[in-house]
């Protein structure tokens, strides 16, 4: 058996005799080095399984954790296949980089808002090839020319002979035909599903709404041990020793083992594991631990920003020039560590039998996770099997498991010995205190306004690298982590005298990507400072931006669209409210937002409404695009107003939602979204809704006469 057979057999791989099994996969052999360029696989048998009951199951290579890739992939294939939407099903593809590589990354992975963008052409070709094979099978059976056959909503018909059939009827014969080398794709003008509003229903919603969907947290297998790990309270500390005497007295606790990241407590159930961990006596090696607090780190960053840094982006090779004559405007922005806090914390199941490792969890980077697990056990990749599970959110959290969780899962399985299934669970506190945060950042700005225009722009960025010290450090180029300054090193605005510099500030506090990555901090800093300069120049926030966007027509288009949507007539909105504007490009998509804000009786900002315009290229599922904008805005509002992970003496000072404040349902603003039509190829939507929200709110506050917040969150509790 190959690595792929596990998932197929578990999911009732064949749906009866006579099925066209467009899901039988080749054994995983000869996999190229991780990250290498790979050809686009378009063989229908890798992605489709057509049953005798006419069902069409799409094996989706991207994890589904709420962002919609199951529905998107099925929509694209159904469009070219001319299937009826009622036929369509979806499930996760097995971990197999040879077949399921993200064509932009070279590994099987979901990230960078790339799921639909990178697989759009691939899924169209898959659907078109499967259609051609079914048509040829019908033509052979009816002894007619394929060109005379019509396919519509899952029905294959031949008008002249008045014969018709459904997919399942021809599946077996089609499976014996050679795959066509070339197929003609539909003219987009003929689309009936792609880009059509309300044309399809999400494939994952019903099961999730009724409780039928299975997540990692739901796994319960015979003989399974539940494991929690005691991690060090300070970042950079390491496990030294432990006393398990009291822990082992807890009913249900089976064992305690030291692993690389801490001390693992094994128990017959979750409650016993937690009680055992609470009773465990631990000693930590703090010799390399972080000892500073957030305020001290910001002070250190501010001192670094007083010195010239490494120039990046536009004009990076030009010598620094003195600031021109005019009014000098200076500003600083301080942005805290942020946790992802998905509703389902990290969890995973593993069975190691001494020869193979079989894992089930919400893997976002299947290839990298296979490699990380294999390294722990000394196994080749083809001996590591991962079944990707539905996951309760991510926001970047599950794209980091290679760095720690997949390794920890393998280590707890190895430490207890073979043939003992384990489920490793992180509690909410483990998750929020567990690091891999959006880094803490400091921005220092200088700008010059002269003659009613922006004459100069200087920006120094200080913060940790997202990737330095992580398994993804090889993605850095010449010591530069490109995502640290993305969105700041090249602006949407034509400012001739421009310079962006950065300083890296190292810390044992672990960091990696967070929803919209570098744009999470650069979007705020850049759009707030630009608004400040336009205000000083006496320019309208919308018209002033448009005047600088001559070379960015798509950015200008979304700004015009959102201004029209909101009926923009200036920042004043009446009734004690004001409006703020922000525009960001991220992951190939352009998003503009206008926020309407007031100050409540508690002196806290109240966000009443956000208008949003998005250009994400060819839209596949408009409702999913809107949902991602709405969800991203809600996520961003909560974090802008309330969220931070304060560091005290080298450790996280908070651990749950009572302290890591999320947006409450009564605080969610009304959101109105317009999708700007585009003939460009699809781009990302999972993350681009986040970056403009916080600066739009901050800019609205400034137009209310308040200080534009220089330190986030806007409402600070600590």
VOGU-3710 file (C-alpha; in Angstrom, 3 decimals, decimal comma):
1> xxxxxxxxxx> 0,000/0,000/0,000  1,102/3,548/-0,650  0,756/6,540/1,616  -2,437/7,530/-0,113  -4,430/4,367/0,472  -5,207/5,114/4,107  -7,531/8,022/3,479  -9,246/6,398/0,550  -10,090/3,195/2,408  -11,242/5,110/5,465
11> xxxxxxxxxx> -13,677/7,176/3,436  -15,309/4,270/1,589  -13,044/4,648/-1,392  -15,288/3,044/-3,988  -18,975/3,660/-4,246  -20,079/0,401/-5,784  -19,192/-1,675/-8,809  -18,888/0,097/-12,121  -17,571/3,316/-10,582  -15,093/5,515/-12,393
21> xxxxxxxxxx> -12,528/5,720/-9,626  -10,914/9,023/-10,440  -9,262/8,923/-7,070  -6,957/5,913/-7,270  -3,522/7,296/-6,564  -0,025/6,190/-7,413  2,352/5,114/-4,624  4,421/7,894/-3,112  7,885/7,258/-4,500  10,714/9,418/-5,659
31> xxxxxxxxxx> 9,383/12,570/-4,062  11,538/15,542/-4,931  13,269/17,688/-2,383  10,936/19,861/-0,363  10,305/23,203/-1,991  11,487/22,163/-5,458  9,494/23,322/-8,456  6,933/20,771/-9,562  4,859/20,301/-12,686  1,136/20,903/-12,391
41> xxxxxxxxxx> -0,657/17,571/-12,063  -3,928/17,626/-14,017  -4,759/13,924/-14,146  -8,443/13,550/-13,241  -7,697/10,316/-11,406  -5,732/12,282/-8,827  -8,555/14,637/-7,947  -11,913/13,067/-8,789  -13,913/10,055/-7,778  -17,150/9,544/-9,721
51> xxxxxxxxxx> -19,450/6,963/-8,200  -22,042/4,691/-9,735  -24,598/6,847/-7,913  -23,446/9,837/-10,021  -21,744/11,507/-7,064  -18,607/13,485/-7,886  -16,141/13,640/-4,992  -13,322/16,142/-5,276  -10,129/15,314/-3,397  -9,041/18,772/-2,275
61> xxxxxxxxxx> -5,333/19,268/-1,630  -5,897/22,323/0,580  -7,051/22,061/4,182  -10,567/23,244/4,957  -10,669/25,224/8,194  -13,500/27,549/7,274  -12,056/29,561/4,391  -13,837/27,619/1,644  -11,355/25,644/-0,518  -13,614/22,572/-0,643
71> xxxxxxxxxx> -16,412/24,585/-2,186  -14,087/26,587/-4,441  -12,339/23,536/-5,909  -15,647/21,746/-6,411  -17,134/24,819/-8,108  -14,271/25,082/-10,579  -14,394/21,386/-11,438  -18,190/21,299/-11,640  -18,101/24,242/-14,042  -15,840/22,494/-16,546
81> xxxxxxxxxx> -17,433/19,098/-15,922  -20,939/20,507/-16,442  -22,035/18,679/-13,309  -25,122/19,348/-11,279  -24,136/20,953/-7,985  -26,207/18,355/-6,110  -23,707/15,733/-7,314  -20,692/17,448/-5,808  -18,865/16,257/-2,707  -15,450/17,078/-1,253
91> xxxxxxxxxx> -12,895/15,617/1,118  -9,242/16,163/1,886  -6,687/14,623/-0,425  -4,060/12,437/1,233  -0,594/13,762/1,945  1,275/13,222/-1,323  3,490/16,014/-2,588  4,030/14,303/-5,945  0,350/14,798/-6,759  -0,873/17,565/-4,504
101> xxxxxxxxxx> 1,854/20,189/-4,401  0,854/23,807/-4,082  2,233/24,941/-7,429  3,384/28,259/-5,956  5,282/26,627/-3,092  6,520/23,293/-4,384  5,131/21,441/-1,351  1,658/20,320/-0,352  0,560/23,291/1,696  -2,190/25,818/2,255
111> xxxxxxxxxx> -1,137/29,382/2,960  -0,599/32,854/1,646  -4,255/33,000/0,601  -3,214/30,837/-2,342  -5,667/27,913/-2,313  -7,920/29,090/-5,137  -5,347/31,319/-6,796  -2,820/28,554/-7,408  -5,265/25,757/-8,267  -7,728/27,643/-10,482
121> xxxxxxxxxx> -6,228/26,617/-13,825  -5,354/23,169/-12,513  -8,915/22,409/-11,371  -10,381/23,723/-14,627  -8,190/21,347/-16,620  -9,053/18,442/-14,313  -12,768/19,074/-14,785  -12,454/19,478/-18,528  -10,454/16,269/-18,899  -12,932/14,279/-16,829
131> xxxxxxxxxx> -15,767/15,631/-18,971  -13,961/14,653/-22,162  -13,432/11,109/-20,884  -17,103/10,719/-19,958  -18,198/12,130/-23,319  -15,883/9,760/-25,186  -17,230/6,808/-23,207  -20,796/7,788/-24,094  -19,857/8,333/-27,740  -18,302/4,872/-27,885
141> xxxxxxxxxx> -21,376/3,283/-26,323  -23,811/5,078/-28,630  -21,512/4,901/-31,675  -21,767/8,627/-32,316  -19,253/11,449/-32,594  -18,187/13,084/-29,328  -18,855/16,493/-30,853  -22,549/15,596/-31,120  -22,863/14,978/-27,389  -24,057/17,571/-24,914
151> xxxxxxxxxx> -23,465/17,649/-21,158  -25,657/19,767/-18,922  -26,173/19,562/-15,161  -24,798/16,072/-14,956  -26,780/14,674/-17,867  -24,988/13,371/-20,992  -27,244/13,456/-24,029  -27,312/12,931/-27,786  -30,130/14,907/-29,368  -30,335/13,094/-32,714
161> xxxxxxxxxx> -30,833/9,652/-31,155  -32,697/11,010/-28,122  -30,426/9,048/-25,811  -29,139/10,259/-22,509  -27,388/9,001/-19,417  -25,717/10,179/-16,252  -22,100/10,173/-15,142  -22,298/6,965/-13,140  -23,544/5,047/-16,173  -20,323/5,750/-18,095
171> xxxxxxxxxx> -17,854/5,928/-15,208  -16,435/2,418/-15,626  -15,933/2,765/-19,391  -14,412/6,225/-18,977  -11,922/4,875/-16,446  -10,452/2,615/-19,159  -9,826/5,471/-21,623  -6,528/7,324/-21,965  -6,362/10,749/-20,395  -6,682/13,443/-23,101
181> xxxxxxxxxx> -3,509/15,414/-23,630  -5,244/18,695/-24,335  -8,724/19,993/-23,663  -10,532/23,186/-24,500  -11,633/25,183/-21,494  -14,879/27,111/-21,318  -15,116/30,700/-22,363  -15,688/32,582/-19,093  -18,720/34,166/-20,738  -20,329/30,721/-20,637
191> xxxxxxxxxx> -19,776/30,157/-16,917  -22,867/29,107/-14,991  -21,253/28,538/-11,588  -17,925/30,377/-11,403  -18,483/33,960/-10,343  -22,239/33,539/-10,083  -23,792/34,709/-6,863  -25,750/32,133/-4,833  -25,114/29,498/-7,502  -23,779/26,927/-5,034
201> xxxxxxxxxx> -24,049/26,092/-1,345  -20,939/25,470/0,757  -20,088/21,798/0,912  -18,887/21,811/4,510  -21,585/23,899/6,189  -24,326/21,311/6,679  -22,132/18,758/8,443  -20,586/21,432/10,627  -23,980/22,880/11,505  -25,452/19,509/12,483
211> xxxxxxxxxx> -22,441/18,231/14,399  -21,680/15,478/11,889  -18,336/16,940/10,854  -15,363/15,260/12,543  -12,502/17,389/13,815  -9,276/16,250/15,452  -10,685/17,105/18,869  -13,427/14,504/18,216  -11,055/11,559/17,728  -11,487/8,728/20,232
221> xxxxxxxxxx> -9,808/5,436/19,422  -9,571/2,235/21,507  -6,629/2,347/23,904  -5,899/5,974/23,087  -4,041/8,082/25,654  -4,680/11,800/25,928  -1,544/13,888/26,352  -0,913/17,422/27,555  2,547/18,940/27,817  3,907/21,241/30,502
231> xxxxxxxxxx> 5,785/23,972/28,622  8,224/26,447/30,193  6,695/29,710/31,440  9,495/31,747/29,855  10,333/31,726/26,170  13,708/30,195/25,474  13,732/28,094/28,639  14,283/24,353/28,370  13,113/21,393/30,438  15,609/20,375/33,133
241> xxxxxxxxxx> 13,946/17,875/35,475  10,606/16,873/36,960  9,053/15,059/39,905  5,980/13,074/38,844  5,175/11,582/42,251  1,997/13,604/42,796  1,025/13,572/39,135  1,039/9,778/39,036  -1,308/9,677/42,035  -4,037/11,287/39,915
251> xxxxxxxxxx> -6,546/8,666/38,838  -6,170/8,016/35,109  -2,621/9,335/34,740  -0,507/6,644/33,089  2,950/8,175/32,649  5,040/11,333/32,523  7,868/11,670/29,996  10,390/14,391/29,255  10,438/15,492/25,612  12,225/18,284/23,793
261> xxxxxxxxxx> 9,604/20,951/24,456  8,668/20,054/28,042  7,114/17,289/30,106  4,347/15,137/28,621  1,572/13,820/30,862  -0,254/10,731/29,503  -3,700/9,890/30,814  -6,861/7,967/30,053  -8,822/11,186/29,526  -8,346/14,924/29,191
271> xxxxxxxxxx> -9,388/15,879/32,717  -6,943/13,427/34,268  -4,160/14,691/32,007  -4,791/18,302/33,051  -4,989/17,403/36,756  -1,794/15,405/36,423  -0,017/18,296/34,779  -1,187/20,635/37,545  0,302/18,247/40,116  3,616/17,895/38,292
281> xxxxxxxxxx> 6,694/19,515/39,858  8,979/20,953/37,173  12,426/22,537/36,984  13,386/24,684/33,988  16,744/25,749/32,572  16,358/29,526/32,111  19,924/30,208/30,989  18,828/31,194/27,475  15,367/32,481/28,369  13,887/35,862/27,558
291> xxxxxxxxxx> 13,695/38,078/30,658  12,360/41,357/29,252  8,811/42,653/29,248  6,977/44,280/26,339  7,722/47,840/27,475  11,447/47,133/27,698  11,401/45,529/24,259  9,703/48,602/22,789  12,338/50,795/24,449  15,085/48,661/22,920
301> xxxxxxxxxx> 13,396/48,854/19,520  13,079/52,619/19,778  16,810/52,880/20,474  17,580/50,737/17,424  15,352/52,905/15,243  17,447/55,931/16,122  20,211/54,457/13,962  20,257/53,906/10,180  19,063/50,458/9,172  19,248/48,271/6,100
311> xxxxxxxxxx> 17,411/49,810/3,157  14,813/47,660/1,405  12,338/47,937/-1,434  11,907/50,956/-3,654  15,034/53,134/-3,806  16,966/50,652/-1,626  20,104/51,115/-3,736  19,902/54,895/-3,848  22,021/56,849/-1,349  20,041/58,431/1,457
321> xxxxxxxxxx> 19,291/62,084/0,820  18,729/64,862/3,343  15,075/65,636/3,953  13,813/68,456/1,713  12,483/71,764/2,943  8,951/71,790/4,273  7,016/70,899/7,381  8,497/67,873/9,144  5,981/65,375/10,512  7,188/62,590/12,809
331> xxxxxxxxxx> 5,310/59,612/14,207  5,889/56,243/15,823  3,711/53,150/15,932  4,023/50,288/18,399  2,329/46,991/17,620  2,205/44,120/20,146  2,608/40,377/19,944  -0,624/38,763/18,755  -1,837/35,195/19,187  -3,976/33,431/16,574
341> xxxxxxxxxx> -6,468/31,951/19,051  -8,446/29,704/16,645  -11,517/28,164/18,264  -10,025/24,665/18,034  -6,564/24,792/19,636  -3,761/22,637/18,323  -4,414/18,916/18,593  -3,343/15,759/16,814  -3,640/11,975/16,851  -0,792/9,581/16,126
351> xxxxxxxxxx> -0,158/5,855/16,028  3,469/4,745/15,692  3,959/1,013/15,236  7,746/1,014/15,059  7,740/0,912/11,259  5,305/3,627/10,218  3,770/6,760/11,728  0,128/7,513/11,021  -1,111/10,964/12,011  -4,518/12,610/11,882
361> xxxxxxxxxx> -4,735/16,346/12,464  -5,463/19,661/10,801  -2,232/19,742/8,834  -1,777/22,927/6,842  1,705/22,032/5,570  1,423/18,318/4,883  4,793/17,861/3,185  6,700/19,765/5,828  4,836/17,977/8,618  5,632/14,600/7,056
371> xxxxxxxxxx> 9,305/15,535/7,017  9,280/16,809/10,595  7,550/13,681/11,896  9,827/11,423/9,878  12,895/13,106/11,336  11,766/12,341/14,896  11,252/8,648/14,133  14,072/8,264/11,625  11,527/7,342/8,951  11,451/8,215/5,242
381> xxxxxxxxxx> 8,524/10,324/4,087  6,751/7,400/2,472  6,457/5,816/5,929  4,717/8,871/7,384  0,994/9,010/6,639  -1,054/12,124/7,368  -4,811/12,285/7,161  -5,758/15,944/7,008  -8,710/16,699/9,269  -11,181/19,539/9,224
391> xxxxxxxxxx> -9,924/22,219/11,588  -11,669/24,843/13,676  -9,849/27,864/12,326  -6,194/28,684/11,818  -5,330/32,312/10,935  -1,808/31,013/10,303  -1,573/28,887/13,472  -1,745/25,528/11,701  0,833/26,632/9,141  3,446/26,448/11,893
401> xxxxxxxxxx> 3,114/22,873/13,072  6,381/21,875/11,403  8,121/24,303/13,728  6,837/22,677/16,888  3,508/20,844/17,055  4,151/18,074/14,529  7,490/17,470/16,214  5,884/17,448/19,657  3,172/15,036/18,484  5,821/12,655/17,177
411> xxxxxxxxxx> 7,905/12,994/20,317  5,019/12,124/22,665  4,220/9,066/20,538  7,852/7,970/20,476  8,387/8,551/24,193  5,515/6,257/25,268  6,573/3,534/22,845  5,117/1,866/19,729  1,541/0,652/19,273  0,130/3,100/21,817
421> xxxxxxxxxx> -2,178/5,614/20,120  -1,959/9,137/21,528  -3,949/12,318/21,133  -1,974/15,445/21,989  -4,138/18,419/22,955  -3,173/21,997/23,682  -5,575/23,816/25,995  -6,662/27,379/25,294  -4,025/28,588/27,752  -1,364/26,473/26,069
431> xxxxxxxxxx> -2,302/28,018/22,755  -2,311/31,660/23,807  0,815/31,323/25,938  2,500/29,059/23,387  4,177/31,598/21,144  4,565/31,573/17,369  2,968/34,995/17,552  2,721/37,857/15,120  5,928/39,652/16,119  6,063/42,832/18,130
441> xxxxxxxxxx> 6,989/45,762/15,830  8,070/49,367/16,064  7,800/51,912/13,228  9,503/55,289/13,156  8,344/57,752/10,492  9,480/61,084/9,174  7,576/62,843/6,441  7,771/66,254/4,820  4,787/68,215/3,534  5,499/71,139/1,203
451> xxxxxxxxxx> 3,176/73,080/-1,084  0,183/70,974/-0,093  1,906/67,750/-1,173  3,903/64,943/0,393  7,523/65,734/-0,427  9,362/62,961/1,445  8,793/59,703/3,327  11,127/57,891/5,730  10,245/54,692/7,583  12,384/52,585/9,910
461> xxxxxxxxxx> 10,929/49,238/10,971  12,225/47,274/13,955  11,056/43,789/14,881  11,751/40,089/14,850  11,965/38,194/11,635  8,994/35,957/10,982  11,199/33,209/9,597  14,655/33,535/11,168  15,342/30,527/13,374  12,311/28,658/12,037
471> xxxxxxxxxx> 12,206/25,693/9,624  11,406/28,275/6,938  14,601/30,298/7,340  15,767/29,144/3,895  13,068/31,390/2,412  15,091/34,422/3,478  17,290/36,021/0,827  20,694/37,520/1,619  19,707/37,767/5,270  16,487/39,588/4,449
481> xxxxxxxxxx> 13,109/38,309/5,552  10,922/39,841/2,823  7,702/39,578/4,795  8,936/41,790/7,644  8,541/44,927/5,532  6,038/43,806/2,884  3,587/46,628/2,348  6,068/49,188/3,692  9,031/48,790/1,346  6,904/49,562/-1,726
491> xxxxxxxxxx> 3,858/51,788/-1,449  0,661/52,076/-3,458  1,445/55,787/-3,603  3,861/57,697/-5,850  6,203/59,470/-3,422  9,475/60,210/-5,145  11,662/60,838/-2,099  11,019/57,510/-0,373  13,105/55,300/1,862  12,330/52,255/4,012
501> xxxxxxxxxx> 14,839/50,628/6,376  14,696/47,844/8,929  16,508/46,452/11,940  16,118/42,890/13,142  15,622/42,489/16,885  16,158/38,935/18,073  14,370/37,278/20,985  13,689/33,719/22,152  9,981/34,522/21,848  8,812/32,352/18,959
511> xxxxxxxxxx> 7,146/34,081/16,020  5,723/33,106/12,664  2,975/34,169/10,318  -0,359/35,534/11,539  -3,335/36,308/9,321  -1,995/38,631/6,565  1,566/38,289/7,927  3,694/41,424/7,368  0,702/43,468/6,272  -0,700/43,124/9,808
521> xxxxxxxxxx> 1,682/45,823/10,998  2,761/47,643/7,840  -0,844/48,199/6,750  -1,568/49,981/10,006  1,589/52,053/10,156  1,657/53,083/6,493  -2,022/53,962/6,156  -2,085/55,863/9,449  0,992/57,907/8,581  -0,204/58,598/5,055
531> xxxxxxxxxx> -3,510/59,837/6,438  -1,625/62,064/8,872  0,398/63,602/6,026  -2,694/64,138/3,871  -4,414/65,787/6,820  -1,447/68,116/7,245  -1,500/68,875/3,515  -5,184/69,778/3,707  -6,214/66,983/1,365  -9,298/64,791/1,495
541> xxxxxxxxxx> -8,383/61,213/2,578  -9,952/59,678/-0,535  -9,013/62,256/-3,142  -5,524/62,664/-1,696  -4,889/58,941/-2,023  -6,297/58,784/-5,536  -3,976/61,589/-6,626  -1,014/59,376/-5,655  -2,317/56,192/-7,310  -1,873/56,925/-10,993
551> xxxxxxxxxx> 0,423/53,913/-11,354  -1,836/51,603/-9,320  -5,142/51,489/-11,212  -6,529/48,458/-9,365  -5,878/50,098/-5,997  -7,536/53,274/-7,250  -10,514/51,275/-8,501  -11,241/49,675/-5,117  -10,871/53,039/-3,400  -13,337/54,632/-5,808
561> xxxxxxxxxx> -15,687/51,681/-5,389  -15,701/51,840/-1,593  -16,139/55,624/-1,663  -19,175/55,194/-3,919  -20,511/52,379/-1,735  -20,249/54,510/1,408  -21,467/57,686/-0,279  -18,231/59,411/0,738  -18,585/63,154/1,254  -15,651/63,631/3,575
571> xxxxxxxxxx> -14,573/62,373/6,974  -17,406/63,956/8,941  -20,417/61,650/9,249  -22,593/63,604/11,717  -24,144/62,340/14,954  -20,772/62,398/16,634  -19,296/59,998/14,108  -16,387/60,216/11,689  -15,093/58,073/8,860  -11,616/56,799/8,173
581> xxxxxxxxxx> -10,088/55,296/5,041  -7,412/52,705/4,316  -6,250/50,783/1,230  -3,932/47,785/1,138  -2,661/45,314/-1,413  -1,826/41,876/-0,054  -1,556/38,425/-1,605  -2,309/39,893/-5,014  -5,650/41,346/-3,935  -6,624/44,970/-3,421
591> xxxxxxxxxx> -8,915/45,971/-0,564  -10,175/49,408/0,441  -12,257/50,084/3,534  -14,090/52,965/5,138  -14,903/52,726/8,838  -17,533/54,808/10,616  -16,641/55,285/14,272  -17,849/57,134/17,361  -16,779/57,315/20,996  -19,068/55,465/23,403
601> xxxxxxxxxx> -20,142/56,448/26,902  -17,253/54,381/28,259  -14,847/56,483/26,188  -14,046/53,453/24,044  -14,354/53,518/20,239  -17,517/52,105/18,764  -17,208/50,865/15,171  -20,658/51,168/13,602  -20,074/50,147/10,018  -17,313/49,210/7,624
611> xxxxxxxxxx> -17,676/49,438/3,880  -15,306/47,236/1,909  -14,350/46,949/-1,760  -12,207/44,063/-2,966  -10,550/43,182/-6,264  -9,412/39,551/-6,062  -9,327/38,853/-9,781  -11,815/36,363/-11,208  -14,245/35,563/-8,415  -15,082/31,867/-8,050
621> xxxxxxxxxx> -17,587/31,997/-5,180  -18,798/35,559/-4,461  -20,442/34,548/-1,197  -17,169/33,072/0,088  -15,338/36,258/-0,903  -17,835/38,331/1,054  -17,645/35,932/4,002  -13,870/36,176/4,076  -13,987/39,968/3,974  -16,625/40,027/6,743
631> xxxxxxxxxx> -14,741/37,515/8,867  -11,426/39,256/8,335  -12,941/42,589/9,306  -14,441/41,166/12,503  -11,136/39,514/13,355  -9,258/42,744/12,700  -11,658/44,977/14,647  -11,312/42,795/17,747  -7,543/42,755/17,564  -7,238/46,462/16,793
641> xxxxxxxxxx> -9,421/47,431/19,731  -8,508/44,904/22,399  -5,957/42,193/21,646  -2,336/41,841/22,688  -0,132/39,265/24,340  1,769/41,315/26,904  5,133/39,846/27,811  6,157/40,082/31,465  9,592/38,833/32,537  9,948/36,779/29,360
651> xxxxxxxxxx> 6,595/35,009/29,410  3,029/35,605/28,241  1,039/37,367/30,965  -2,373/36,185/29,750  -3,866/32,832/28,832  -7,528/32,829/27,849  -10,319/34,807/26,234  -11,136/36,615/29,474  -7,824/38,422/28,977  -7,081/37,980/25,278
661> xxxxxxxxxx> -10,141/39,980/24,354  -12,062/39,012/21,230  -14,800/41,011/19,573  -18,218/40,262/21,074  -21,242/39,706/18,913  -22,884/42,963/19,951  -19,707/44,813/18,990  -19,504/43,482/15,437  -20,030/46,366/13,028  -22,350/46,210/10,071
671> xxxxxxxxxx> -20,280/45,258/7,024  -21,107/45,953/3,400  -18,908/44,457/0,689  -18,662/45,157/-3,010  -16,607/42,909/-5,285  -14,949/44,860/-8,082  -15,284/42,900/-11,361  -11,967/41,739/-12,750  -10,724/39,594/-15,610  -7,433/38,917/-13,819
681> xxxxxxxxxx> -6,716/35,423/-12,500  -8,023/34,729/-8,978  -5,973/36,002/-6,068  -6,272/35,570/-2,311  -9,220/36,386/-0,059  -8,456/34,589/3,228  -6,198/37,332/4,551  -6,547/40,595/2,567  -9,662/41,715/4,457  -7,611/42,182/7,641
691> xxxxxxxxxx> -4,924/44,856/6,960  -7,078/47,925/6,099  -9,444/47,607/9,060  -7,302/48,835/11,959  -5,941/51,910/10,125  -9,410/52,817/8,849  -10,634/52,826/12,472  -7,605/54,788/13,684  -7,980/57,348/10,922  -11,644/57,794/11,795
701> xxxxxxxxxx> -10,666/58,483/15,410  -8,206/61,132/14,217  -10,987/62,831/12,261  -13,068/62,801/15,459  -10,371/64,990/16,978  -8,819/62,176/18,981  -5,197/61,108/18,855  -4,506/58,650/16,081  -3,495/55,631/18,190  0,263/55,132/18,095
711> xxxxxxxx> 0,164/51,944/20,162  -2,197/49,034/19,673  -4,526/47,786/20,922  -6,544/50,989/20,996  -8,173/49,983/24,299  -5,321/48,812/26,526  -6,051/46,853/29,705  -2,501/46,302/30,909
//
